[in-house]
Amino acid sequence: MIVSTGRNMQEILRLVKALQATDEHNIATPANWQEGDKVLVPPATTDELANERMNDDSIECIDWYYCTKKL
């Protein structure tokens, strides 16, 4: 049987690593994320959590909704 769709092994490995990081750390990975890049922190669900994030030095927040961090 001939496989008619090409595969990019680097992209498959990148995707598996991104899915594993997402599952393990409860984060999201942006498009083209590579190990070592910043990840997205899920949005805060309460005002208290949003305020906590804004004061957390390990999290970089653009505003209360969009925050990133290094793993």
PASEBA-1860 file (N, C-alpha, C; in nm, 3 decimals):
! residues 71
1> MIVSTGRN> 0.084/-0.118/0.000/0.000/0.000/0.000/0.088/0.124/0.000 ~ 0.061/0.216/-0.086/0.138/0.340/-0.097/0.065/0.450/-0.021 ~ 0.139/0.520/0.065/0.080/0.630/0.141/0.086/0.755/0.054 ~ -0.027/0.819/0.035/-0.034/0.931/-0.059/-0.012/1.067/0.005 ~ 0.001/1.072/0.138/0.019/1.200/0.205/0.157/1.203/0.269 ~ 0.233/1.307/0.239/0.366/1.321/0.297/0.359/1.354/0.445 ~ 0.467/1.328/0.515/0.473/1.356/0.657/0.601/1.433/0.689 ~ 0.588/1.528/0.777/0.702/1.605/0.824/0.727/1.561/0.968
9> MQEILRLV> 0.828/1.479/0.989/0.853/1.421/1.121/0.884/1.528/1.226 ~ 0.953/1.636/1.188/0.982/1.742/1.284/0.852/1.805/1.334 ~ 0.756/1.823/1.245/0.628/1.882/1.285/0.548/1.786/1.372 ~ 0.553/1.659/1.342/0.482/1.560/1.424/0.542/1.557/1.565 ~ 0.674/1.558/1.576/0.739/1.559/1.707/0.708/1.688/1.783 ~ 0.708/1.803/1.713/0.675/1.931/1.776/0.534/1.927/1.832 ~ 0.442/1.871/1.754/0.303/1.863/1.796/0.286/1.771/1.917 ~ 0.354/1.658/1.919/0.346/1.567/2.033/0.400/1.635/2.158
17> KALQATDE> 0.513/1.705/2.148/0.570/1.775/2.263/0.475/1.884/2.312 ~ 0.412/1.956/2.220/0.317/2.060/2.257/0.197/2.000/2.329 ~ 0.146/1.890/2.279/0.032/1.824/2.345/0.069/1.772/2.483 ~ 0.188/1.718/2.498/0.233/1.669/2.628/0.248/1.785/2.727 ~ 0.305/1.896/2.683/0.322/2.012/2.770/0.186/2.068/2.812 ~ 0.092/2.073/2.717/-0.043/2.122/2.746/-0.109/2.035/2.852 ~ -0.098/1.906/2.838/-0.160/1.813/2.932/-0.094/1.819/3.069 ~ 0.038/1.824/3.073/0.112/1.819/3.198/0.102/1.949/3.279
25> HNIATPAN> 0.100/2.065/3.211/0.110/2.194/3.280/-0.018/2.277/3.277 ~ -0.126/2.227/3.217/-0.251/2.301/3.206/-0.230/2.439/3.143 ~ -0.166/2.438/3.026/-0.139/2.561/2.952/-0.184/2.539/2.808 ~ -0.166/2.640/2.726/-0.190/2.627/2.582/-0.062/2.666/2.510 ~ -0.042/2.610/2.393/0.077/2.645/2.315/0.033/2.719/2.188 ~ 0.100/2.830/2.157/0.065/2.903/2.036/0.112/2.830/1.910 ~ 0.066/2.877/1.796/0.107/2.818/1.668/0.260/2.820/1.658 ~ 0.314/2.715/1.603/0.459/2.700/1.581/0.541/2.700/1.710
33> WQEGDKVL> 0.479/2.668/1.822/0.549/2.663/1.950/0.660/2.560/1.945 ~ 0.775/2.597/2.001/0.889/2.507/2.015/0.924/2.497/2.163 ~ 0.983/2.386/2.205/1.027/2.373/2.344/1.115/2.491/2.381 ~ 1.086/2.552/2.496/1.162/2.668/2.541/1.092/2.799/2.513 ~ 0.996/2.800/2.419/0.917/2.920/2.391/0.818/2.943/2.505 ~ 0.770/3.065/2.516/0.667/3.095/2.614/0.538/3.023/2.578 ~ 0.459/2.993/2.680/0.330/2.927/2.662/0.220/3.021/2.709 ~ 0.097/2.990/2.671/-0.018/3.071/2.710/-0.080/3.015/2.837
41> VPPATTDE> -0.110/3.104/2.930/-0.175/3.066/3.054/-0.326/3.080/3.033 ~ -0.405/2.980/3.070/-0.550/2.993/3.052/-0.603/3.119/3.121 ~ -0.708/3.179/3.068/-0.761/3.302/3.126/-0.808/3.283/3.271 ~ -0.795/3.389/3.348/-0.841/3.386/3.487/-0.993/3.376/3.490 ~ -1.042/3.301/3.588/-1.187/3.283/3.599/-1.249/3.368/3.709 ~ -1.164/3.432/3.791/-1.214/3.520/3.896/-1.130/3.647/3.898 ~ -1.185/3.751/3.961/-1.109/3.876/3.977/-0.986/3.854/4.063 ~ -0.998/3.771/4.165/-0.885/3.744/4.255/-0.770/3.679/4.179
49> LANERMND> -0.803/3.580/4.096/-0.700/3.512/4.018/-0.636/3.607/3.917 ~ -0.715/3.693/3.856/-0.662/3.791/3.761/-0.566/3.886/3.832 ~ -0.601/3.933/3.950/-0.512/4.022/4.027/-0.386/3.950/4.070 ~ -0.399/3.823/4.110/-0.282/3.743/4.147/-0.183/3.735/4.032 ~ -0.235/3.707/3.914/-0.150/3.695/3.795/-0.076/3.824/3.763 ~ -0.146/3.935/3.777/-0.084/4.063/3.744/0.034/4.093/3.836 ~ 0.036/4.032/3.954/0.144/4.054/4.051/0.244/3.939/4.056 ~ 0.227/3.837/3.974/0.317/3.722/3.971/0.430/3.749/3.872
57> DSIECIDW> 0.553/3.752/3.922/0.669/3.783/3.837/0.699/3.675/3.734 ~ 0.649/3.553/3.754/0.677/3.445/3.659/0.581/3.446/3.540 ~ 0.477/3.529/3.549/0.377/3.538/3.443/0.381/3.678/3.382 ~ 0.388/3.685/3.251/0.387/3.813/3.180/0.248/3.836/3.123 ~ 0.179/3.938/3.176/0.042/3.966/3.132/0.037/4.093/3.048 ~ -0.026/4.082/2.933/-0.054/4.198/2.850/-0.175/4.270/2.909 ~ -0.273/4.193/2.951/-0.388/4.240/3.026/-0.438/4.123/3.110 ~ -0.552/4.135/3.175/-0.599/4.030/3.265/-0.628/3.899/3.192
65> YYCTKKL> -0.653/3.907/3.063/-0.694/3.790/2.985/-0.577/3.718/2.918 ~ -0.480/3.793/2.866/-0.372/3.735/2.785/-0.242/3.734/2.863 ~ -0.203/3.615/2.910/-0.080/3.601/2.988/0.004/3.487/2.932 ~ 0.135/3.504/2.938/0.229/3.402/2.895/0.331/3.377/3.006 ~ 0.399/3.264/2.994/0.506/3.233/3.089/0.600/3.132/3.026 ~ 0.718/3.118/3.085/0.813/3.014/3.047/0.784/2.892/3.131 ~ 0.800/2.775/3.073/0.782/2.651/3.151/0.906/2.622/3.231
END
